[in-house]
Amino acid sequence: MNLYEIMRSAGGGDAFAALAKQCGLSEEEIEKAVAAFLPAFSVGLKRNTADPFGFMELMRQLALGGYAQAYRSPGWAFGAGRREGEDALAFLFGSPEAGRAVAEQAAVFTGLAQEKLKDLLPALTAMMLGGLARQSAAANPMLDAMLKGFRAGDGGAAPAGKGPLDRYEEEQDRAAGETSGADLARMQEQMMQAGLAAFQTGTAAWQQAMGEMMKSGGAPPGAAASGVGASGRDLFGEMFEPGVRLSEAYRKEMEALLDRFAASPARK
């Protein structure tokens, strides 16, 4: 199943009609907008998961985010679930500016109003991640095991959507506001321990998933025998492909646009 099919199946197959009612476009216009965004979705997914750490972050997002509800209820994603959509955009493109630029490029290509597409993009991004979580779990036992591992690894100790890397960053932020010299060494030690725990949790999840994949004979083509060389593109396969045929010129324009934002210091 590719990205277009994943989007088409959201909301029990009624996603485009539901979103058309919400945002004042026709169902055909929603379909045109989705098709225009898919090349950017594909590029963002492939680039963000090109290494094991990026892949693990995607799996954490899919496991702990609120994207499943966006996939089940596209109308909710456009309204009350907008925050999930903004989070999805931040993960996929790295900055609000990049998301707006993607919407502007799609508006030029489709002839649809830029403001309509900017409003629609967060909901579609959240739906896409929710669909990836569902389809990957159904299609690949290794990915299903990873999702379950990330959910179980959180242990309920953090708020929804928080993983070990989030808790490490929160420790850093908290410590930055404390200036007592007497406590400085203790805080640095705690932060180092929190960072080590985050790294070990992610590494363990990755190694366990790779072990399951190797046992089942499901090693991706071209991946290293240890699994370390595997990328999201290797493991998700067709699910990262747009699934629609658009002009090659448009695809290259969208890729070049994301190249510019990836190279911008604002993304760092």
C-alpha positions in Angstrom: 0.0 0.0 0.0 1.4 3.4 -1.0 0.8 6.9 0.5 -2.1 7.7 -1.8 -3.9 4.4 -0.9 -3.2 5.1 2.8 -4.8 8.5 2.5 -7.7 7.2 0.5 -8.5 4.6 3.1 -8.6 7.1 6.1 -11.9 7.5 7.9 -13.1 4.2 6.6 -12.7 5.4 3.0 -14.7 8.6 3.6 -11.8 10.9 4.4 -12.0 13.1 1.3 -15.7 13.7 1.7 -15.4 14.4 5.4 -12.6 17.0 4.8 -14.5 18.6 1.9 -17.3 19.4 4.4 -14.9 20.8 6.9 -12.8 23.1 4.7 -15.2 24.3 2.0 -13.7 22.4 -0.9 -15.2 19.8 -3.2 -14.2 16.1 -2.8 -12.4 16.4 -6.1 -10.4 19.4 -4.9 -9.4 17.5 -1.7 -8.2 14.6 -3.9 -6.2 17.1 -6.0 -4.7 18.7 -2.9 -3.7 15.3 -1.5 -2.0 14.3 -4.7 -0.1 17.5 -4.8 1.2 17.0 -1.2 2.3 13.4 -1.6 5.7 14.0 -3.2 6.6 16.3 -0.2 5.4 13.6 2.2 7.5 11.0 0.5 10.6 13.1 0.5 10.2 14.1 4.1 9.7 10.5 5.3 12.7 9.1 3.3 15.0 11.9 4.5 14.0 11.8 8.1 14.5 8.0 8.4 17.7 7.7 6.3 19.6 6.6 9.4 18.6 4.3 12.4 18.1 7.2 14.8 15.7 9.0 12.4 13.9 5.7 11.9 13.5 5.2 15.6 12.1 8.7 16.0 9.5 8.0 13.3 8.5 4.8 15.2 8.3 6.7 18.4 6.1 9.3 16.8 3.8 6.6 15.3 3.6 4.8 18.6 3.0 7.7 21.0 1.4 10.4 18.9 -2.3 11.1 18.6 -2.2 10.3 14.9 -4.4 7.2 15.0 -7.4 9.3 15.8 -6.6 11.6 12.9 -6.6 8.6 10.6 -9.9 7.3 12.0 -11.6 10.7 12.1 -10.3 13.1 9.5 -12.9 15.8 10.6 -11.3 15.7 14.1 -7.9 16.2 12.5 -9.0 19.3 10.8 -10.6 20.8 13.9 -9.8 19.7 17.5 -6.8 17.7 16.5 -5.0 20.5 14.7 -2.2 20.4 17.3 -1.4 16.8 16.3 -1.2 18.0 12.7 1.2 20.8 13.6 3.4 18.3 15.5 3.3 16.0 12.5 4.4 18.9 10.2 7.2 19.8 12.6 8.5 16.2 12.4 8.2 15.8 8.7 9.5 19.2 7.5 11.3 20.6 10.5 9.8 24.1 10.5 6.5 25.9 10.0 8.1 27.9 7.2 8.8 24.7 5.3 5.2 23.5 5.7 3.9 26.9 4.4 6.2 26.7 1.4 5.0 23.2 0.6 1.4 24.5 0.7 2.3 27.5 -1.5 4.0 25.2 -4.1 0.9 22.9 -4.1 -1.4 25.9 -4.6 0.6 27.0 -7.7 0.4 23.4 -9.1 -3.3 22.8 -8.4 -4.8 26.3 -8.8 -6.4 26.0 -5.3 -6.3 28.8 -2.8 -3.1 28.9 -0.7 -5.0 29.6 2.5 -7.2 26.5 2.0 -4.2 24.3 1.4 -2.3 25.8 4.4 -5.3 25.0 6.6 -5.6 21.5 5.2 -2.0 20.4 5.3 -1.7 19.7 9.1 -4.8 17.5 9.1 -3.5 15.5 6.1 0.0 15.1 7.6 -1.5 13.7 10.9 -3.8 11.4 8.9 -0.8 10.2 6.9 1.2 9.3 10.0 -1.8 7.6 11.6 -2.3 5.5 8.4 1.4 4.6 8.3 1.2 3.3 11.9 -1.8 1.2 11.1 -0.6 -0.2 7.8 3.0 -0.8 9.0 1.7 -2.8 12.0 -0.5 -4.9 9.8 2.0 -5.5 7.0 5.3 -6.1 8.9 5.6 -8.0 12.1 8.9 -6.4 12.9 7.4 -2.9 12.7 4.4 -4.0 14.8 6.9 -5.3 17.4 8.7 -2.0 17.4 5.5 0.0 17.9 4.5 -2.2 20.8 8.0 -1.9 22.3 7.9 1.9 22.2 4.5 2.0 23.7 5.4 -0.4 26.5 8.8 1.3 27.0 7.1 4.5 28.0 5.6 2.8 31.0 2.9 5.4 31.5 5.4 7.6 33.4 5.2 10.5 31.0 2.3 12.4 29.5 0.9 11.2 26.2 3.3 11.7 23.4 6.4 11.9 25.6 9.3 9.5 25.1 12.7 9.1 26.8 14.3 11.6 24.5 11.6 14.2 25.4 12.3 13.5 29.1 16.0 14.1 28.5 15.3 17.4 26.9 13.0 18.4 29.7 15.8 17.6 32.2 18.1 19.9 30.3 15.5 22.7 30.2 14.9 22.4 33.9 18.6 22.4 34.8 19.2 25.5 32.7 17.0 27.5 35.0 18.9 26.4 38.2 22.1 28.4 39.0 23.2 27.0 42.3 26.9 26.0 42.0 26.5 23.5 44.8 24.0 21.5 42.7 25.7 21.9 39.4 27.6 18.7 39.5 24.6 16.7 40.7 22.4 18.1 37.9 25.0 17.4 35.2 25.3 13.8 36.5 21.5 13.4 36.4 21.3 14.8 32.8 24.0 12.4 31.7 22.1 9.5 33.2 18.9 10.7 31.6 20.6 11.0 28.2 22.2 7.5 28.6 18.8 6.0 29.4 17.2 7.6 26.4 20.0 6.3 24.1 19.9 2.8 25.6 16.1 2.7 25.3 16.2 3.6 21.7 19.1 1.3 20.9 17.5 -1.6 22.7 14.2 -1.1 20.7 16.2 -1.0 17.5 18.2 -4.1 18.3 15.2 -6.1 19.4 13.3 -5.2 16.3 16.2 -6.1 14.1 16.6 -9.4 15.9 13.0 -10.2 15.2 13.3 -9.3 11.6 16.4 -11.4 11.2 14.7 -14.4 12.8 11.8 -14.1 10.4 14.0 -13.8 7.4 12.7 -10.3 6.7 16.0 -8.4 6.3 15.5 -5.6 3.8 17.4 -5.7 0.6 20.8 -3.9 0.8 20.7 -3.6 4.6 23.7 -4.6 6.6 23.6 -8.0 8.2 23.4 -6.4 11.7 20.5 -4.2 10.6 22.4 -1.0 11.4 22.3 0.1 7.8 18.6 -0.2 7.4 16.6 2.9 6.7 12.9 3.7 6.8 12.8 3.4 3.1 14.2 -0.1 3.3 11.7 -1.2 6.0 8.5 0.6 4.9 9.1 0.1 1.2 6.1 1.1 -1.0 4.4 2.8 1.9 6.8 5.7 1.5 6.0 6.1 -2.2 3.5 8.7 -3.4 1.4 6.3 -5.5 0.3 9.0 -7.9 1.7 10.0 -11.2 2.5 13.7 -11.4 4.8 15.7 -13.6 8.5 15.1 -13.1 9.0 18.8 -13.1 6.7 19.3 -10.2 8.3 16.5 -8.2 11.7 18.0 -8.7 10.5 21.5 -7.7 9.1 20.1 -4.5 12.2 18.2 -3.7 14.4 21.3 -4.5 12.2 23.4 -2.2 12.7 20.9 0.7 16.4 20.9 -0.1 16.6 24.6 0.5 14.9 24.3 3.9 17.0 21.3 4.9 20.1 23.4 4.2 18.8 26.5 6.1 20.4 27.3 9.5 16.8 27.9 10.8 16.2 24.2 10.6 19.2 23.3 12.8 
